[in-house]
């Protein structure tokens, strides 16, 4: 009888929570767990007429596609190096922006700046590509017009063929679009820090820089660690919109802009091999999983409180 009462009380109290969580749980099941069955295509030569279960198995043949090409080193290097730079640059800029915003005394100014920083995050890469093209377009770009009017160049320059320009430009564009979201995340943590720490630091004669270094940043280390660990899961994934849409898929830029995702997309549009696409996605996911586990283990040894598990 007691067990029945507890069961009824549990359902009565927690049913609204289950109802609220049900759309998310349903989304996870439909879009994250059910598609796992499709990983079987990574080991098949998929035939649409016979279906997944009727297609022939080819073992690891689809995985060799990523490593047998002469461009394997270039696309792997670009993918990993860009992601490492993105993680470091975005984290540093986001922490600095959060520290600066936390010092604003005007609530209106702080909220206004937060809104401005967050706006690029909600723009699609297609819109970002149009903005970049407005600056760098050869015929109508703002940069060409300014440079010609200033006498810095005599003819129009096609910036979409300048390889040396794009690595720092891609880092800048990615930071412009993504730093605002991380800034708000760190700012939320800063707002929860007790003012007693800062008042005690002021009494001891600490400067603003010292307060940030010895009080604010140590409180952010857990969030920073978790952000880095989660980012490592996508270390082998390139942002398709950034590297394909923003660069306009320009062939001359491939040595510095081609990543695993864009290379596979171009190859699959020619070969129409679904098995290769599945194999590449599985490879990226497995490597990302081991990267998360490895980085979390390292963090766990250095500072167990900052690890995810």
C-alpha positions as CSV (number, residue, x, y, z in Angstrom):
1,X,0.0,0.0,0.0
2,X,2.8,2.3,0.9
3,X,4.5,1.6,-2.5
4,X,1.3,2.4,-4.3
5,X,0.9,5.7,-2.5
6,X,4.5,6.6,-3.3
7,X,4.0,5.7,-7.0
8,X,0.9,7.8,-7.2
9,X,2.5,10.8,-5.4
10,X,5.6,10.5,-7.7
11,X,3.5,10.5,-10.8
12,X,1.3,13.3,-9.7
13,X,4.2,15.6,-8.8
14,X,6.5,14.8,-11.7
15,X,3.9,14.3,-14.6
16,X,4.2,18.0,-15.7
17,X,8.0,17.6,-15.9
18,X,7.6,14.5,-18.0
19,X,5.2,16.3,-20.3
20,X,7.6,19.2,-20.7
21,X,10.5,16.9,-21.4
22,X,8.7,14.7,-23.8
23,X,9.3,16.8,-27.0
24,X,13.0,16.8,-26.4
25,X,13.1,13.1,-25.6
26,X,11.0,12.4,-28.8
27,X,13.4,14.6,-30.8
28,X,16.4,12.7,-29.4
29,X,14.9,9.3,-30.3
30,X,13.8,10.2,-33.8
31,X,16.9,12.2,-34.9
32,X,19.7,10.8,-32.7
33,X,19.0,7.2,-31.8
34,X,16.9,5.8,-34.7
35,X,19.4,6.9,-37.3
36,X,22.1,4.8,-35.6
37,X,20.7,1.9,-37.5
38,X,21.8,3.6,-40.7
39,X,25.5,3.2,-39.8
40,X,25.2,-0.2,-41.4
41,X,25.5,1.7,-44.8
42,X,29.1,2.5,-43.9
43,X,30.0,-1.1,-44.6
44,X,27.8,-1.6,-47.7
45,X,27.7,-0.8,-51.3
46,X,24.2,0.7,-51.0
47,X,21.8,-0.3,-53.7
48,X,18.5,1.7,-53.6
49,X,16.5,-1.0,-55.3
50,X,17.4,-3.7,-52.8
51,X,17.4,-1.4,-49.7
52,X,19.7,-1.3,-46.7
53,X,19.2,-4.9,-45.6
54,X,19.6,-6.2,-49.2
55,X,22.8,-4.4,-50.2
56,X,26.2,-6.1,-50.4
57,X,28.7,-5.7,-47.7
58,X,32.1,-4.3,-48.7
59,X,33.8,-4.2,-45.3
60,X,36.1,-1.1,-44.8
61,X,36.2,-0.2,-48.4
62,X,34.2,3.0,-47.9
63,X,36.6,4.1,-45.1
64,X,39.5,3.9,-47.5
65,X,38.0,6.7,-49.5
66,X,39.2,9.2,-46.8
67,X,42.8,7.9,-46.7
68,X,43.5,6.8,-50.2
69,X,43.3,10.2,-51.8
70,X,46.3,12.4,-52.1
71,X,44.4,15.3,-50.5
72,X,43.8,13.3,-47.2
73,X,46.7,15.1,-45.4
74,X,45.5,18.6,-46.6
75,X,41.9,18.2,-45.6
76,X,42.8,16.6,-42.2
77,X,45.3,19.3,-41.5
78,X,42.9,22.1,-42.4
79,X,40.1,20.6,-40.4
80,X,42.1,20.0,-37.2
81,X,44.2,23.2,-37.3
82,X,41.2,25.5,-38.0
83,X,39.2,24.0,-35.2
84,X,42.1,24.3,-32.7
85,X,42.5,28.0,-33.6
86,X,38.8,28.6,-33.5
87,X,38.6,27.1,-30.0
88,X,41.5,29.1,-28.6
89,X,40.7,32.5,-30.3
90,X,36.9,32.3,-29.5
91,X,37.5,31.3,-25.9
92,X,40.0,34.2,-25.3
93,X,37.8,36.8,-27.0
94,X,34.7,35.6,-25.2
95,X,36.3,35.7,-21.8
96,X,37.7,39.2,-22.5
97,X,34.3,40.5,-23.7
98,X,32.6,39.0,-20.7
99,X,35.1,40.7,-18.4
100,X,34.6,44.0,-20.1
101,X,30.8,43.8,-20.1
102,X,30.8,42.8,-16.4
103,X,32.4,46.1,-15.6
104,X,29.7,48.2,-17.2
105,X,27.6,49.9,-14.5
106,X,24.8,50.9,-16.9
107,X,22.4,48.0,-17.2
108,X,20.9,49.4,-20.4
109,X,24.4,49.7,-22.1
110,X,25.3,46.1,-21.0
111,X,22.1,44.6,-22.3
112,X,22.4,46.6,-25.6
113,X,25.9,45.4,-26.2
114,X,24.9,41.8,-25.4
115,X,22.2,42.0,-28.0
116,X,24.6,43.4,-30.6
117,X,27.2,40.7,-29.9
118,X,24.5,38.0,-30.1
119,X,23.0,39.0,-33.4
120,X,25.6,37.5,-35.7
121,X,25.1,34.1,-34.0
122,X,21.6,33.9,-35.3
123,X,22.5,34.7,-38.9
124,X,22.8,31.8,-41.4
125,X,26.0,31.3,-43.2
126,X,24.3,32.2,-46.5
127,X,23.6,35.7,-45.0
128,X,27.2,35.9,-43.7
129,X,28.5,35.0,-47.2
130,X,26.5,37.9,-48.7
131,X,28.0,40.2,-46.1
132,X,31.5,39.0,-46.9
133,X,30.9,39.3,-50.6
134,X,29.7,42.9,-50.2
135,X,33.2,43.7,-48.9
136,X,35.4,41.4,-51.1
137,X,33.5,41.2,-54.4
138,X,35.8,42.0,-57.3
139,X,33.4,44.3,-59.2
140,X,31.1,45.7,-56.5
141,X,33.1,45.1,-53.2
142,X,33.6,47.9,-50.8
143,X,37.3,47.0,-50.2
144,X,38.2,47.4,-53.9
145,X,36.4,50.7,-54.1
146,X,38.2,52.1,-51.0
147,X,41.6,50.8,-52.0
148,X,41.3,52.3,-55.5
149,X,40.0,55.7,-54.2
150,X,42.9,55.8,-51.7
151,X,45.4,55.0,-54.5
152,X,46.6,51.8,-52.8
153,X,45.8,49.8,-56.0
154,X,45.2,50.7,-59.6
155,X,43.0,47.8,-60.7
156,X,40.3,45.6,-59.0
157,X,41.6,42.6,-57.1
158,X,39.8,39.3,-56.9
159,X,40.1,38.5,-53.2
160,X,38.5,35.1,-53.6
161,X,41.7,33.9,-55.3
162,X,44.1,35.3,-52.6
163,X,45.0,32.2,-50.5
164,X,47.1,34.0,-48.0
165,X,44.1,36.2,-47.1
166,X,41.6,33.5,-46.1
167,X,43.1,31.7,-43.1
168,X,43.0,34.8,-40.9
169,X,39.8,35.9,-42.5
170,X,38.0,32.7,-41.7
171,X,39.2,32.9,-38.1
172,X,37.9,36.5,-37.9
173,X,34.5,35.5,-39.5
174,X,34.1,32.6,-37.2
175,X,34.9,34.7,-34.1
176,X,32.5,37.5,-35.3
177,X,29.7,35.0,-35.6
178,X,30.3,32.8,-32.5
179,X,31.9,34.8,-29.8
180,X,28.7,36.6,-28.8
181,X,27.1,33.3,-27.7
182,X,30.1,32.3,-25.6
183,X,30.3,35.8,-24.1
184,X,26.8,35.6,-22.7
185,X,27.6,32.2,-21.3
186,X,30.6,33.4,-19.4
187,X,28.8,36.6,-18.4
188,X,26.1,34.5,-16.7
189,X,28.7,32.8,-14.6
190,X,30.4,36.1,-13.7
191,X,27.1,37.6,-12.6
192,X,26.7,34.7,-10.1
193,X,30.1,35.4,-8.4
194,X,29.6,36.8,-4.9
195,X,30.5,40.4,-4.5
196,X,32.2,39.6,-1.2
197,X,35.2,38.4,-3.1
198,X,35.6,41.7,-5.0
199,X,34.9,43.8,-1.9
200,X,37.6,42.0,0.0
201,X,40.0,42.4,-2.9
202,X,39.4,46.1,-3.0
203,X,40.1,46.4,0.7
204,X,43.4,44.6,0.0
205,X,44.3,47.1,-2.7
206,X,43.8,44.8,-5.7
207,X,43.5,46.4,-9.1
208,X,40.8,45.5,-11.7
209,X,43.3,43.3,-13.6
210,X,44.2,41.5,-10.4
211,X,40.6,41.0,-9.5
212,X,39.9,39.5,-13.0
213,X,43.0,37.2,-12.8
214,X,42.6,35.9,-9.2
215,X,38.8,36.0,-8.8
216,X,36.8,36.0,-12.0
217,X,38.9,33.7,-14.2
218,X,39.2,31.0,-11.5
219,X,35.5,31.0,-11.2
220,X,35.2,30.5,-15.0
221,X,37.6,27.6,-15.2
222,X,34.9,24.9,-14.9
223,X,32.8,26.4,-17.7
224,X,35.9,26.9,-19.9
225,X,37.0,23.3,-19.3
226,X,33.6,21.9,-20.2
227,X,33.4,24.1,-23.3
228,X,36.8,22.9,-24.5
229,X,35.9,19.2,-23.8
230,X,32.6,19.6,-25.8
231,X,34.4,21.4,-28.6
232,X,36.9,18.5,-28.9
233,X,34.0,16.3,-30.0
234,X,33.9,18.3,-33.3
235,X,37.6,18.6,-33.8
236,X,37.3,16.5,-37.0
237,X,34.3,18.3,-38.3
238,X,34.5,21.4,-40.4
239,X,31.7,24.0,-40.5
240,X,30.3,23.4,-44.0
241,X,28.7,26.8,-44.2
242,X,31.9,28.6,-43.3
243,X,34.2,26.7,-45.6
244,X,31.9,26.1,-48.5
245,X,29.4,28.9,-48.7
246,X,31.4,31.8,-47.4
247,X,34.4,31.0,-49.7
248,X,32.0,30.4,-52.7
249,X,33.6,27.0,-53.2
250,X,36.5,28.7,-55.1
251,X,38.9,26.1,-56.5
252,X,42.0,28.2,-56.0
253,X,41.3,28.4,-52.2
254,X,41.1,24.6,-51.7
255,X,44.6,24.2,-50.3
256,X,43.7,26.6,-47.4
257,X,39.9,26.2,-47.1
258,X,39.2,22.5,-48.0
259,X,38.1,20.5,-45.0
260,X,36.8,16.9,-44.6
261,X,33.2,17.9,-44.9
262,X,33.5,20.0,-48.1
263,X,35.8,17.5,-49.7
264,X,33.3,14.6,-49.1
265,X,30.4,16.7,-50.3
266,X,32.1,17.5,-53.6
267,X,33.1,13.9,-54.1
268,X,29.7,12.6,-53.3
269,X,28.0,15.0,-55.7
270,X,30.1,13.3,-58.4
271,X,30.0,9.7,-57.2
272,X,26.6,9.6,-55.4
273,X,27.9,7.0,-53.0
274,X,25.9,7.1,-49.8
275,X,28.1,4.5,-48.1
276,X,31.1,6.9,-48.3
277,X,29.1,9.7,-46.7
278,X,28.0,7.4,-43.9
279,X,31.5,6.1,-43.4
280,X,33.0,9.6,-43.1
281,X,30.3,10.6,-40.6
282,X,30.9,7.6,-38.5
283,X,34.7,8.1,-38.6
284,X,34.3,11.7,-37.5
285,X,31.9,10.8,-34.7
286,X,34.1,8.0,-33.4
287,X,37.2,10.2,-33.4
288,X,35.2,12.9,-31.7
289,X,34.1,10.5,-29.0
290,X,37.6,9.5,-28.2
291,X,38.8,13.1,-28.2
292,X,36.2,14.0,-25.7
293,X,37.1,11.0,-23.5
294,X,40.8,11.8,-23.8
295,X,40.6,15.5,-23.0
296,X,38.2,14.8,-20.2
297,X,40.7,12.3,-18.7
298,X,43.5,14.9,-18.9
299,X,41.3,17.6,-17.3
300,X,40.3,15.0,-14.6
301,X,43.9,14.5,-13.7
302,X,44.7,18.2,-13.6
303,X,41.5,19.5,-11.9
304,X,38.8,16.8,-11.2
305,X,36.2,19.5,-10.3
306,X,36.4,20.9,-13.8
307,X,35.9,17.6,-15.7
308,X,32.6,16.5,-17.1
309,X,32.7,13.0,-15.6
